[in-house]
């Protein structure tokens, strides 16, 4: 099994793997919804703190909250059950584990802060945070006229996330 080295911004799978490893190391289960929402929070904090995204994928304002679509599909194999292993992605005919290099201390420290601050929250609790009035998810759906419970594929702009996380999330 080969390792795929990446540079920031990272794949949503690389960020998920770090969160999953934190979960396994702390013996604190993490499910797909938690993973998705923690990745969203980490990306928002990185936009705010480092003026760059942590994840190289656009965030979408889906019905149940902010989502990285490729991560959603990778995590779907777990349903709503705890994730017990890192994610594997097909890469050039072999399997590769996406990882964050040990020398990227800024990204690793950011993910540790997010895990320590929010990793104890359930997926539902994290989803509620993401749905608050004024949140990027709430704002883009409201501007587009998307009613609660309706499906959408609207992108959440990075600038909107940056402003919101600067004003509302302290890690």
C-alpha positions in Angstrom: 0.0 0.0 0.0 1.5 3.3 -1.0 1.3 6.7 0.6 0.1 9.7 -1.4 2.0 12.8 -0.3 0.0 16.0 -0.8 0.5 19.8 -0.3 -2.0 22.2 1.2 -4.8 22.5 0.5 -5.5 18.8 1.0 -8.1 16.4 -0.2 -11.1 16.1 2.1 -10.0 12.4 2.5 -6.7 13.5 4.0 -8.4 15.7 6.5 -10.9 13.0 7.4 -8.1 10.5 7.9 -6.4 12.8 10.4 -9.7 13.2 12.3 -10.3 9.5 12.2 -6.8 8.8 13.5 -7.4 11.3 16.3 -10.6 9.4 17.1 -8.9 6.0 17.1 -6.0 7.4 19.2 -8.4 8.9 21.8 -10.7 5.8 21.7 -13.5 8.2 21.0 -15.7 7.0 18.1 -16.4 9.3 15.2 -19.1 8.8 12.6 -19.4 10.1 9.0 -21.6 13.2 10.0 -19.1 14.2 12.7 -16.2 13.7 10.3 -17.9 15.9 7.6 -18.8 18.7 10.0 -15.3 18.7 11.7 -13.7 18.9 8.3 -15.9 21.9 7.5 -15.0 23.6 10.8 -11.3 22.9 10.2 -11.5 24.4 6.7 -13.3 27.5 8.0 -10.7 28.0 10.7 -7.9 27.6 8.2 -9.5 30.2 5.9 -9.7 32.6 8.9 -6.3 31.9 10.5 -4.1 31.2 7.5 -6.0 32.9 4.7 -6.2 29.7 2.7 -8.4 26.7 2.5 -7.4 23.5 4.2 -9.4 21.4 1.8 -9.1 21.6 -2.0 -12.8 21.0 -2.6 -15.7 23.3 -2.7 -18.2 23.0 0.2 -21.8 22.5 -0.7 -24.9 23.6 1.3 -26.8 20.3 1.2 -30.0 19.8 3.0 -28.4 18.4 6.2 -25.6 20.9 6.3 -22.2 21.8 4.7 -20.8 18.9 2.8 -17.6 18.0 0.8 -19.3 15.8 -1.9 -16.3 13.5 -2.5 -15.9 12.9 1.3 -19.7 12.2 1.5 -19.3 9.4 -1.1 -16.2 8.0 0.6 -17.9 8.0 4.0 -21.1 6.5 2.7 -19.8 2.9 3.2 -20.0 3.5 6.9 -23.6 4.6 7.0 -24.1 6.2 10.4 -21.8 3.8 12.2 -18.5 4.7 13.8 -15.5 4.7 11.5 -13.0 2.1 12.6 -10.2 2.6 10.0 -8.7 5.3 7.8 -10.1 5.9 4.4 -8.6 4.3 1.3 -8.8 5.9 -2.1 -8.1 4.2 -5.5 -5.0 5.8 -6.9 -3.4 4.7 -10.1 -4.6 1.1 -9.8 -3.3 0.8 -6.2 -4.7 1.9 -2.9 -3.2 4.9 -1.3 -3.8 6.6 2.0 -4.0 10.3 1.8 -2.1 11.9 4.6 -0.9 15.3 5.9 3.0 15.4 6.0 4.4 15.5 9.5 6.3 18.7 8.6 3.0 20.6 8.0 2.7 21.6 11.7 0.2 24.4 11.0 -2.3 22.1 9.5 -1.8 19.3 12.0 -2.0 21.8 15.0 -5.2 23.3 13.5 -6.8 19.8 13.2 -5.7 19.0 16.8 -7.4 22.2 18.0 -10.6 21.5 16.1 -10.6 17.9 17.4 -10.0 19.0 21.0 -12.6 21.8 20.8 -15.4 20.0 18.9 -14.6 16.3 18.7 -16.7 15.5 21.7 -19.9 16.8 20.0 -22.2 14.4 18.1 -22.9 14.7 14.5 -26.3 16.2 15.3 -24.8 18.8 17.6 -22.2 19.8 15.0 -24.9 19.9 12.4 -27.0 22.3 14.6 -23.9 24.6 14.9 -23.6 24.6 11.1 -27.3 25.4 10.7 -27.4 28.5 13.0 -29.0 31.6 11.5 -26.2 33.7 10.1 -24.0 30.7 9.3 -22.6 30.3 5.8 -24.9 27.3 5.2 -27.9 29.2 6.4 -27.1 32.4 4.4 -26.4 30.8 1.0 -29.6 28.7 1.3 -31.7 31.7 2.4 -30.2 33.9 -0.4 -31.1 31.2 -3.0 -34.6 30.8 -1.6 -34.0 27.2 -0.5 -36.6 26.2 2.2 -35.7 24.0 5.2 -35.7 20.3 4.2 -35.2 21.0 0.6 -32.2 19.7 -1.4 -29.7 22.0 -2.9 -26.2 21.9 -4.4 -25.3 25.5 -3.7 -21.6 26.3 -3.1 -20.6 28.0 0.1 -18.2 30.8 -0.8 -14.8 30.7 0.9 -15.0 34.4 1.7 -18.3 33.9 3.5 -16.8 31.1 5.6 -13.7 33.1 6.4 -15.8 36.0 7.7 -18.1 33.8 9.7 -15.4 31.7 11.3 -13.4 34.9 12.2 -16.4 36.3 14.1 -17.9 33.1 15.6 -15.5 30.2 16.1 -12.6 30.3 18.4 -10.5 27.2 18.7 
